[in-house]
Amino acid sequence: TKARAWLATRLPFFAVLALHLPEREAPVDTALTDGSSLLYNPEYVAALPDGEARGLVLHLVLHAAFGHAWRRDTTREAGRWDLACDIVVNGVMRKLIGVTLPRGAETVDALKEDWSAEEIYESLPDNLESPSTGNTEGNPSSSADGSAVRAFWQEALEAALQTGDSPGNLERHYPRNVSRVSWTRVLEKHLQRVQHDYVWGVPDRRMLAHDLIYPSLAGEALRVGVVIDTSGSVP
């Protein structure tokens, strides 16, 4: 509770994320996250200094918010993946003032910390052991509520971004957001259908009463112009 309160006053962006990760006691050696809960050993947590307790909460929150538990997929080794994710998380944490890396989470690689977890994973050797603090070996993406967990954290990240103090270069670590809005529906709002052309096969009935045969408008046309800016100002 003290660690969360400290985050709320010093690091609002991360504090919002921390409020979305409920904690519960569990038969684990240290502390872990499965993407939806912070699982901890109460004896381990009680022995932590305040700085390390803050680091522990933030460490696990970032693992969950970045989707590390479900991004592993079934084809990646758990130990190798967890170390790759630790490099990402610890790289973010070590740039924050007042935050200490938790025990068992000292994996740091300044040359790779801005890479994505997937990129770091490919650069590591095979058959590595998982760190003692971090992700669980579970993979929520394979469970029935995996999509719900991912959607939950996407909403949490959007809420955190409203604080206006999002640290730079974190976007590459977020889970990809899949738009739920069809681009065709958005475009349709700005288009107007028009009558196509005059035809004689279907005369204008309004003029038949005057013994006159005039062509009528029939069919619809939708003309769309596409403009591509190829100037040097467009990347």
Stockholm file with secondary structure:
# STOCKHOLM 1.0

chainA/1-235         TKARAWLATRLPFFAVLALHLPEREAPVDTALTDGSSLLYNPEYVAALPDGEARGLVLHLVLHAAFGHAWRRDTTREAGRWDLACDIVVNGVMRKLIGVTLPRGAETVDALKEDWSAEEIYESLPDNLESPSTGNTEGNPSSSADGSAVRAFWQEALEAALQTGDSPGNLERHYPRNVSRVSWTRVLEKHLQRVQHDYVWGVPDRRMLAHDLIYPSLAGEALRVGVVIDTSGSVP
#=GR chainA/1-235 SS CHHHHHHHHHCHHHHHHHHTSCEEECSCSSEEECSSCEEECHHHHHTSCHHHHHHHHHHHHHHHHTTHHHHSCTTSCHHHHHHHHHHHHHHHHTTSTTCCCCTTCCCCCTTTTTSCHHHHHHHSCSSCCCCSEEECSCCGGGSTTHHHHHHHHHHHHHHHHTTSCCCTTCGGGSCCCCCCSCHHHHHHTTCCCEEEEEEEEEECHHHHTTTCCCEEEEEEECCCCCCCCCSTTCC
#=GC SS_cons         CHHHHHHHHHCHHHHHHHHTSCEEECSCSSEEECSSCEEECHHHHHTSCHHHHHHHHHHHHHHHHTTHHHHSCTTSCHHHHHHHHHHHHHHHHTTSTTCCCCTTCCCCCTTTTTSCHHHHHHHSCSSCCCCSEEECSCCGGGSTTHHHHHHHHHHHHHHHHTTSCCCTTCGGGSCCCCCCSCHHHHHHTTCCCEEEEEEEEEECHHHHTTTCCCEEEEEEECCCCCCCCCSTTCC
//
